[in-house]
Amino acid sequence: MRLRFVRASRLPRVPLWAVLLVALWGALVLATIIVQRRAGTDFSLCIFKNVTGLPCPSCGSTRAAESLLAGHPVRAWLFNPLVSTAIAVAGVVLAVRLVSARTIRFDMSQREAHVVTAALILLLLINWAYLILQGY
């Protein structure tokens, strides 16, 4: 596996679908917060959790993002370690690009790509087990 820094524009091109998806997620979260505060109750937006009673692998992501925005990275990490770590890594990659006009590229063989994929799946399963044990 080889890590390279390649030239790129300082500002990454963001696809419209991604902007719309984030905007939709933000509107849904805002609406949920408003309804919860007015109703005085707490409920989950997660369809998987509402159907099975178990948290999905991304449960806690909204609370983690709120905690990060409030300046509480440890609390965010405790809500969902995998998502919080991914947000931090994405932030570092974006900062490198904004400062240096370079982006990070990984060159790897097919075998290495399979190992990385397996490791990411294992991390996802560990994160999911953590969320289940925490009762989120």
C-alpha positions in Angstrom: 0.0 0.0 0.0 1.3 3.4 -0.9 0.2 6.8 0.3 0.5 9.7 -2.1 -0.4 13.4 -2.1 -1.7 14.5 -5.5 -2.5 17.9 -6.7 -6.2 18.9 -6.6 -8.2 22.1 -6.5 -8.4 23.6 -3.0 -12.2 23.3 -2.9 -13.5 19.9 -3.7 -16.4 19.6 -6.1 -19.4 18.5 -4.0 -22.1 16.7 -5.9 -25.6 18.2 -5.7 -27.1 14.9 -4.5 -24.8 15.0 -1.5 -25.7 18.6 -0.6 -29.4 17.7 -0.9 -29.0 14.6 1.2 -27.2 16.5 4.0 -29.8 19.3 3.8 -32.6 16.7 4.1 -30.9 15.0 7.0 -30.5 18.4 8.8 -34.1 19.4 8.2 -35.3 16.0 9.6 -33.1 16.3 12.7 -34.3 19.9 13.3 -37.9 18.9 12.9 -37.4 16.0 15.3 -35.8 18.2 17.9 -38.7 20.7 17.6 -41.3 18.0 17.9 -39.5 16.3 20.8 -39.2 19.6 22.8 -42.8 20.6 22.2 -44.2 17.1 23.0 -41.9 16.6 26.0 -41.0 13.1 24.8 -38.0 11.4 23.2 -38.3 9.1 20.2 -35.9 7.6 17.6 -35.8 8.4 13.9 -34.1 5.1 13.3 -36.5 2.8 11.4 -34.3 -0.2 12.2 -34.4 0.5 15.9 -38.1 1.2 15.9 -38.8 -2.2 14.2 -36.2 -4.4 15.9 -35.6 -2.6 19.2 -31.8 -2.7 18.5 -29.7 0.2 17.4 -28.4 0.2 13.8 -24.7 0.6 13.2 -25.1 4.4 12.7 -27.4 5.0 15.7 -26.0 7.9 17.8 -24.6 9.7 14.7 -26.9 12.7 15.1 -26.1 13.0 18.8 -22.4 12.6 17.9 -22.6 15.4 15.3 -24.4 17.7 17.8 -21.7 17.0 20.4 -18.9 17.7 17.9 -20.5 21.0 16.9 -20.9 21.8 20.6 -17.2 21.2 21.2 -17.4 17.9 23.0 -15.4 15.3 21.0 -15.2 12.7 23.8 -18.9 12.7 24.3 -19.4 12.5 20.5 -17.0 9.5 20.4 -19.0 7.7 23.1 -22.2 8.2 21.2 -20.8 6.5 18.1 -17.0 5.8 17.9 -16.9 4.8 14.2 -18.9 7.8 12.9 -17.0 10.3 15.1 -13.7 8.9 13.9 -14.8 9.0 10.3 -15.9 12.7 10.8 -12.5 13.5 12.3 -10.6 11.8 9.5 -12.7 13.5 6.9 -12.0 16.8 8.6 -8.2 16.2 8.5 -8.4 15.2 4.8 -10.4 18.3 4.0 -8.0 20.5 6.0 -5.0 19.1 4.1 -6.7 19.8 0.8 -7.7 23.3 1.7 -4.2 24.2 3.0 -2.0 22.4 0.5 -4.2 22.0 -2.6 -3.4 18.3 -2.5 -5.5 15.3 -1.7 -4.6 12.0 -0.2 -4.6 8.9 -2.4 -4.0 5.3 -1.5 -2.5 3.0 -4.1 -3.1 -0.7 -3.1 -3.2 -4.0 -4.7 -6.5 -6.0 -5.0 -5.4 -8.2 -2.1 -4.7 -5.1 0.1 -8.1 -3.6 -0.9 -9.7 -6.9 0.3 -7.9 -6.7 3.6 -8.9 -3.0 4.1 -12.5 -3.9 3.2 -12.5 -6.8 5.7 -11.0 -4.5 8.4 -13.6 -1.9 7.8 -16.4 -4.5 8.0 -14.9 -5.8 11.3 -14.8 -2.2 12.7 -18.4 -1.7 11.7 -19.4 -4.9 13.5 -17.4 -4.0 16.6 -19.0 -0.5 16.6 -22.4 -2.1 16.3 -21.7 -4.4 19.2 -20.6 -1.5 21.3 -23.8 0.4 20.5 -25.9 -2.6 21.4 -24.1 -3.1 24.7 -24.4 0.6 25.5 -28.2 0.3 24.9 -28.4 3.1 22.4 
